[in-house]
Amino acid sequence: MQFVVIEDFRGGDPKAIYRRFRDKGRLAPEGFVVHHSWVAADMSRCFMLVEADDVTLVQRWVVEWADLVGFEIVPVATSKDTVVGLSPHL
């Protein structure tokens, strides 16, 4: 399952986040895959496309960062998969 993750950097200061990332890595459990990551121009937020077969992997990752980051997590499907799923109803 794929998710779009929007991370809001608490306090608007990304330094603590990048310090932890530098020192400890992404802190993601095995099976949690980050496909792409983008940072807003003002460095206040990060947008990610991630994948995990089990939603608890996402939850385990969130716990590692929740003191520094607020999360919005949206399960998503590709447009192609959506068309296939809807085709019997079109």
N, C-alpha and C positions, 0 to 999 in steps of 0.2 A: 504494500500500500504506500502511495506517495502522499506527502504533506507539504504544503507551503507553510513555512514558519516565519513569522515576523517577530523579531526580537527588538524590544525597546530597551535601550541602555538606561538603567536607573541613574538618575542624577544628570543625564546627558553627557557623562564623561566616560569615554570608552577605554581609558588607560588601564583601569583595573581589570577589565575584561581581557584586553590584549596581553596584559601581564600574566594572568592565569593561563591563557592559551599558550603563551610562550613557554611557561614553566611546566605545565601539566598536559598540554595538548587539548584535543577537543573533548576529552572525558566522555566519549561515546561508548556505549556497550557494543560488544561484538554483534554484528547484524544490523546496526544502525549506520546507514550510508548517507553521506552528504554528497549530492550530485553537483550543486552549484551554490554559490554564496555571493551576495552583493551587499555593499555597504552604502547607505545614503550619503550624498555629497556632504551633508553637515555632520556626518559621523554620529548621528543620534540613534540610528536603527540599522538592523541587518535583515536581509530577506534571503531565505534559504529554500531550496528544494531538497527534501530529504526523503529517504525510503526506509521502511522497516516492515517486516512481515507481522510483527506483534506490536501493538500499540504500547505495551508496557515498556518496550525499549525506548520509545520516545519519552515516556514518563520518567524512566530512570535517568535519561540525559538531562531533562528539564530540572530535576532535583539538584544536579551538580552545578547549575548556573542560576537558580532562582533567586539567590541573594543579590545578584548583580543585574539580572535581566528579567523583564516582564515578557511573557510569551502570548502570542496569538497563533494557534495551530489549526490549519484548515486541511482536512482530507480532500484530495483532489483526484480527478481522473483525466486522462488525456482526451482531447476532442475526438480523436479516432475511436477510442473505447466508448465514449458517450454515444457517438453515432451508431455504433454496433448495438449497444444496449437499447437505444430508442427505435431502431429500424423497424421492429415489428409493430410499433405504434404509430408510425408515420404514414 
